[in-house]
Amino acid sequence: GAEKALFRALKTRSKTPKYGLLYHSTYIGRAGLKNKGRISRYLANKCSIASRIDCFSG
């Protein structure tokens, strides 16, 4: 999804997308405008760590 959106923006010479799926979710939408990006990154990092633990634990 992100790669497709990036190449679409490059092809049409429009602005590249800055935020993704987590930023536009209703959970993050309740946060203040100043903290939305920060909370989105935090949640994405925690999801990444959890998936690595799940993958490599055994």
Summary of the structure (lengths in Angstrom):
residues: 58
radius of gyration: 14.6
end to end distance: 30.1
largest distance: 46.2
contacts: 110
relative contact order: 0.11
helix: 60%
strand: 0%
